[in-house]
Amino acid sequence: MTTPLALIGAAFALFPLSAFAFDHDASITQGSISYSVDQVYAGEPVRVYGKILNKGTKDISGAVRFFQGPIGIGEPLPFSLKAGSAQEDLWTDWRPVEGTYNLVMTITVTSPSDEDLSNNTVVTPMLTIIKRPPPPPPPTPPPSQTTTK
């Protein structure tokens, strides 16, 4: 005879909790942050991009903010996402300073309230930002080859 507890266990095995969608779930996935340049240098402007998507079954709006460590970059960026995996690309302009730190992208507010806060922040690997190295000196011209008579 099958017990009720065994039936509940079988139901979770067939339909894990992660398979159930939230009504309101704005999400940022790891790897969502990218840059407008291949190499980031201190003091030089960079556009930082991020992707946000709606994993919920209903529309959601809110704001996202980028941070250089604990320091905010730009202003909060508004978003509005249609239900069912709608995605939006957001960006902010940044002038990095020298140092080693992470960039963080986080959902700061949503309406209605986000029901799954576990996917609202991503952190980049540590970045070491340096000043652009000076260009190499121009080649030395060969000695002049003048002849005297």
N, C-alpha and C positions, 0 to 999 in steps of 0.2 A: 504494500500500500504506500502511496506517495503522500508525504506529509505536506502541509501548507508551506512550511519553511523550505522544503526542497523545491516546491513550485516557484517560490519567490526567488530563490537562488538561480533557478533555471532561467527565469525572466531576466535577471540582471546579466546572466551570461549571454543571452541572445540580444538584449538591448542595454548595453552599458550606459551609465549616466552621461557619458560624453556624447552619446547619440541624441540626447534630448536637447533641443534648441531653446535658448532663452528668448523671451519676447523682445527684450532690449539688450543688445550686446555689441557695442562698438569695440573693435579689436585692432591691435597693432601686432604684427608678427615679427619675430626676430629676422633681421636682414632687411627690414623695411627702410632703413636709413641709407641714403646714398648722397654723393656730392657731385657738383658741376665740374669738378676738375679731378684729374688722376692723382695729383700730389697736392696736399694742403700745406701752405706755408704761413707762418705767423705774419699778421698784418696785411695779408692779401685777401681781398673779398672772395667768398665762396658761397654758393647757394647750396643749402642743405635741403634734401628732399625726404619726404616720408610718406608711406602709404597707410591709409586707415580703411578698414572695411567693416561692414555690418554683417555680423554672424547671426543677428536676431531675426525674428519673424515679423517684426514691425519696424517702421521708420524710426530713426533716432537722429538727434542733432547734438552739437556740443562744441567743444573747443579743445585744441591740442597745443602743447607748448614744447619747444625744444630747449634743452639746457646744456651748457658747457659745465660739467660737474654740477655744482649747486647754483650756478649763475644762469639766469634766464637769457635766452637769445631771442631778440625781437619781442613781439607781442603775441598773446594767444591767437591762434588761427581758428576761425569758425569752420565747422563742417556740417553738412546735412546729408544723410545717407538713406537711400531707399532700402526697404526690407529685402532680405535675401541675398547677401553677399555683394551688395553694391560697394564699389571701391572709389576712393577719392585720393588724389595726389595732392599733398600740401607741401609748401616750402617756405623757407625764411632765409634771408641774407645774413651772413655771419662774417665777422672779421676776427679770426682766431688769434689768441695770444700764445706766446711761447709757453710750453709746459707739457705735462703728461696728465691726461684726464680722459674721461669717457664723455661721449655725447649721449643725451637721454631724450627720448621722445615720449611724452606722456599725455594721456587724455585727462584734462583737468576738470571738466564738467560735462554732463550730458543731460538731455531732456528728452524723454523721461529718464529717470535714474537708470544707469547701467546695472544690470543684474549679475554680471560676471566681471569682477574687477581684476581677475587674475591675468587678463590679457590686455591691460591698459597701459603698459609701460614696456619699452625696450631700451636696452643699454648697449652701446657699441663696445667692442673690445677697446682696451686702453689705446689712446692715440698719443704719440709723441710729436708735438708740433715744434718745428725749428724755423729759424729765419732762412730764407732762400740763400743758398751759398752764392758768393759773388761769381760772376762769369770769369773764365780763365783770361789771363792777359792776352792781348793780340800777339801773334808771332813776331819775333824780332826780325826786322828786314835784314837781308844779307848786306855785308859791308859794301859800300859803293866801289865800283871797279873803274875808277878814273885813272888815266895815265898822265903822267907829266912829262914834258919834253925838255 
